[in-house]
Amino acid sequence: MPSASQRIPPLVRPLISERAKRTLDLVEKFVNEDCIPADDIAEAQIGEGKQRWTTVPAVMEDLKLKAKSLGLWNMFLAKGHYKEGAGFTNLEYSFMCEQFGRSRTASEATNNSAPDTGNMELIAKYGSAEQKKQWLEPLLEGKIRSCYVMTEPNVASSDAKNVQLSIVKDSDHYVLNGEKWWISGAGYPTCKVYIVLGKTNPNHPDPYKQQSMIIVPAGSPGITVKRMMHVLGYDDAPHGHAHLIFKNVRIPASNLILGEGRGFEIMQGRMGPGRIHHAMRSIGAAERALDYLLARANASHKMAFGKKLSEHGVIIERIAQSRIDIDAARLIVLNAAAAIDAGDAKTALIEIAEAKVFVPKVALQVVDWAMQAFGGEGLSQDTPLAAMWGHLRTVRIVDGPDEVHLQQLGKRENRRAREVQLMIQKQLDETDRLFEKYRVARGVDREVPRANL
């Protein structure tokens, strides 16, 4: 099979540097030969019971050492946007991120895993020199991990203006009170820092300036882990998704990021690239699911009605449709990544939203078809498919549910309505003029649809 760099779509190939191509092939080799074989080892080393939340798999540490020796570390901080990164563009990194999505261990093994990537981007872009020294440096070195604390249980968190956790100034400290849940990564033993969104000024007339973000050391007095959430039956230990209680948590005022009322601005700056990372990892998962579908469809030891599954029309059609949909999804994401490179996340809102909505649906469908081909085995722990489906289903909700992005896209597109009406009317008027010029009679069954405009 051609290498990953040889499979780069011709449309974007001129935008990919030779260094990025070499790195991409190295990433593919590392994922195929080291990470995927280690996925089940990492799960087994976590074990059972309470130790699942206190164990860092030994194989993960070995993978990190190899990744560092290969130079596969921190590739996500985009060239032209961050000085701390490895010097790749968002477009170049997207291809590497796709490879990471094929393995459960690959992203963490290379220090390119969420939510750390988004948090490191956030601190690199908005943090003070002191905040970068204290938190960004150890995160970049992989010594600690982090989590992003935004979603709340008692409000519609799809509208971030609704967050209720209070951040109240008290002399040279801020005091935090409230609840948060679905805090991914909070369960990890090395998670040492929370990036928390809350309200410093709930009465500000501009609802987008009520929120602020603050860096909170994990384990600060007053923080309680109420429970760890399950995702479709999976606890995702030791990473986990925590339900947290903040009760009179006192944090130095110097930990506030950028300033009061800047939380929404910071959040939007963080989520754009992160959505692209999620999308490309989803494509990687879809590609691996298609591999499993191909393997099962051509297994000669499991014949259905005297034929291989690939000899049944419905299966071969699903294979074809999977190929079309994955390739289309990839181009949508690459277009969004290129748009961010050309400007920033704010100027690429439409492209990012398109990727965020389209890609998870494609990936879920491909995984579902692979599960269906495997039958009961596809629903079990004996293939990675069921766990992949569970994870991919969350991507339709995290970083903004589909409905929010569709509303924004629809409203933006609908702004063209009057312009389109005028253009169509102008074309119809010109048609009338041409009928008169050429003295051609309209057909008796031909109605001019002017009333509809």
GUMITOR-707456 format. One line per 10 residues: for each residue x, y, z of C-alpha. Coordinates in steps of 0.05 Angstrom, whole numbers. Layout:
X,Y,Z; ...
! end
This chain:
0,0,0; 26,71,-15; 54,108,45; 14,162,80; 52,217,44; 38,185,-23; -37,185,-6; -40,260,6; -96,286,-40; -67,321,-102
-109,383,-86; -67,400,-25; -1,363,-40; 35,428,-62; 20,457,7; 55,401,45; 130,409,58; 179,353,47; 195,354,121; 121,344,137
116,286,88; 176,251,120; 146,262,189; 78,237,166; 108,171,142; 146,164,207; 81,176,246; 45,124,204; 100,73,217; 100,88,292
24,82,297; 22,17,258; 81,-18,288; 83,9,360; 18,42,381; -37,-3,354; -3,-66,381; 3,-31,448; -70,-10,453; -94,-74,487
-31,-77,530; -47,-7,558; -118,-29,574; -94,-92,608; -42,-55,650; -96,-8,676; -128,-69,708; -193,-71,747; -226,-33,805; -200,31,837
-130,22,809; -158,40,740; -158,112,764; -88,112,793; -48,73,741; -8,102,683; 5,42,637; 79,25,634; 74,13,560; 52,86,552
116,111,583; 156,66,536; 117,93,476; 132,164,498; 206,150,502; 206,122,432; 164,179,404; 213,229,433; 272,192,404; 238,194,336
223,268,342; 148,256,343; 129,304,398; 83,365,403; 67,371,329; 1,407,341; 23,479,354; 14,509,286; 70,544,247; 57,619,242
12,619,303; 57,592,359; 132,596,370; 131,535,416; 110,485,364; 146,437,317; 136,483,258; 80,447,220; 19,482,192; -51,462,213
-59,429,145; 5,388,154; -12,368,225; -82,346,202; -52,287,165; -12,266,226; -74,273,270; -111,226,223; -59,173,238; -65,185,313
-140,172,307; -127,100,287; -100,82,357; -121,93,429; -50,106,452; -19,145,395; -42,215,413; -18,212,485; 46,176,466; 66,235,423
38,289,470; -14,308,420; -77,287,458; -139,325,477; -154,363,520; -80,379,531; -69,404,460; -125,455,465; -102,476,535; -30,485,512
-53,525,452; -95,568,499; -38,583,547; 12,593,490; -35,643,457; -65,679,517; -24,663,578; 24,709,615; 98,695,618; 90,669,689
32,623,669; 72,595,611; 131,582,656; 90,547,710; 41,508,667; 57,508,593; 129,484,599; 113,420,639; 54,406,593; 98,412,532
148,365,564; 94,315,580; 108,316,654; 36,334,672; -33,333,639; -92,380,642; -167,386,632; -216,438,605; -272,454,654; -332,485,619
-395,442,616; -445,444,673; -501,396,693; -557,446,708; -556,491,647; -556,483,571; -481,484,562; -487,484,486; -496,559,498; -434,577,537
-465,642,560; -506,599,608; -449,577,652; -463,591,725; -399,575,763; -381,639,799; -312,670,800; -313,725,852; -255,773,866; -233,773,939
-171,817,950; -114,783,913; -153,719,901; -214,694,863; -264,648,897; -298,594,855; -365,562,870; -406,516,825; -411,448,790; -379,422,726
-386,355,691; -360,316,631; -291,342,649; -248,297,605; -179,281,632; -194,300,704; -187,228,726; -116,220,700; -64,210,754; -18,263,724
-73,315,712; -47,375,751; -83,435,722; -154,455,705; -173,511,656; -239,535,685; -293,578,652; -340,616,698; -373,683,709; -337,742,740
-391,793,722; -459,761,712; -492,830,707; -449,857,650; -496,885,596; -456,847,543; -470,772,555; -406,755,520; -364,793,571; -392,761,633
-345,701,630; -272,693,649; -222,637,649; -175,619,705; -121,567,716; -137,523,776; -86,473,804; -116,404,810; -127,384,882; -139,455,906
-178,456,972; -252,457,959; -252,415,895; -289,348,901; -295,294,849; -368,275,857; -365,218,807; -335,194,741; -384,194,683; -393,136,635
-397,143,559; -446,91,532; -422,43,586; -347,60,581; -313,94,639; -252,113,596; -205,102,656; -156,129,674; -172,190,630; -244,193,651
-298,246,650; -308,277,719; -366,310,754; -333,363,797; -357,406,855; -323,474,869; -338,501,939; -302,564,961; -240,547,920; -190,604,928
-143,616,870; -90,672,863; -114,729,820; -51,721,778; -81,656,751; -135,693,713; -122,687,638; -118,751,597; -167,790,642; -238,793,667
-292,786,614; -246,753,563; -269,681,574; -314,676,513; -260,705,469; -209,655,495; -258,597,488; -272,612,415; -197,618,401; -185,550,433
-241,509,402; -230,523,327; -165,483,318; -189,431,368; -250,416,326; -204,403,267; -162,356,309; -224,317,331; -247,313,259; -182,285,232
-176,235,288; -247,214,270; -226,203,198; -169,160,223; -218,118,263; -263,112,202; -204,88,160; -187,35,212; -260,13,214; -259,6,138
-197,-38,145; -236,-83,192; -295,-84,145; -250,-105,88; -217,-159,130; -283,-188,153; -316,-183,85; -261,-225,54; -252,-276,109; -258,-344,77
-268,-381,143; -333,-343,157; -379,-353,97; -451,-329,96; -499,-369,52; -440,-401,17; -405,-336,-1; -355,-287,28; -390,-224,52; -354,-185,-4
-392,-228,-54; -458,-200,-28; -479,-137,-63; -499,-97,-1; -430,-105,30; -391,-85,-32; -436,-24,-39; -421,-5,34; -347,-12,21; -352,34,-39
-395,85,-2; -347,85,57; -289,102,10; -328,159,-21; -352,188,45; -284,184,80; -249,218,23; -302,272,19; -298,283,94; -223,288,92
-225,343,39; -275,383,81; -228,380,141; -166,396,100; -202,457,71; -218,480,142; -146,470,164; -120,510,104; -170,565,120; -143,570,191
-72,573,164; -92,629,117; -123,669,174; -145,642,241; -202,603,273; -248,663,271; -240,673,196; -252,599,184; -317,591,223; -357,565,164
-305,514,143; -295,490,215; -370,483,226; -378,442,162; -324,394,185; -351,390,255; -420,369,231; -403,325,172; -343,284,194; -370,249,257
-432,226,219; -389,196,164; -344,161,214; -402,134,254; -434,105,192; -370,70,170; -359,41,240; -431,19,243; -425,-18,176; -362,-52,201
-397,-72,265; -455,-99,225; -409,-141,182; -378,-173,245; -446,-187,275; -444,-200,350; -368,-198,350; -371,-126,327; -411,-107,388; -362,-140,436
-294,-122,465; -260,-170,415; -254,-115,362; -241,-41,373; -304,-23,335; -355,-16,392; -309,28,433; -294,70,371; -368,79,359; -379,102,431
-323,152,427; -344,179,359; -415,189,383; -390,239,434; -356,280,380; -425,301,355; -435,335,422; -367,359,448; -341,427,425; -412,447,406
-469,400,385; -488,392,312; -550,434,322; -511,495,343; -465,492,283; -523,478,236; -561,538,263; -501,583,252; -487,555,182; -560,560,162
-566,632,185; -503,652,149; -525,618,85; -594,648,90; -565,718,89; -555,708,14; -630,701,3; -646,772,-20; -584,774,-64; -605,709,-96
-676,733,-107; -652,796,-142; -604,756,-186; -659,707,-207; -707,764,-221; -654,799,-263; -643,735,-303; -719,728,-314; -724,799,-338; -667,787,-387
-704,725,-411; -766,768,-425; -723,817,-464; -693,760,-506; -763,732,-521; -782,800,-549; -716,808,-587; -719,741,-621; -796,742,-628; -804,673,-598
-870,653,-566; -870,621,-497; -900,552,-492; -971,552,-467; -950,508,-407; -892,555,-388; -906,598,-327; -858,653,-306; -848,643,-231; -844,717,-212
-895,713,-156; -848,666,-118; -794,719,-114
! end
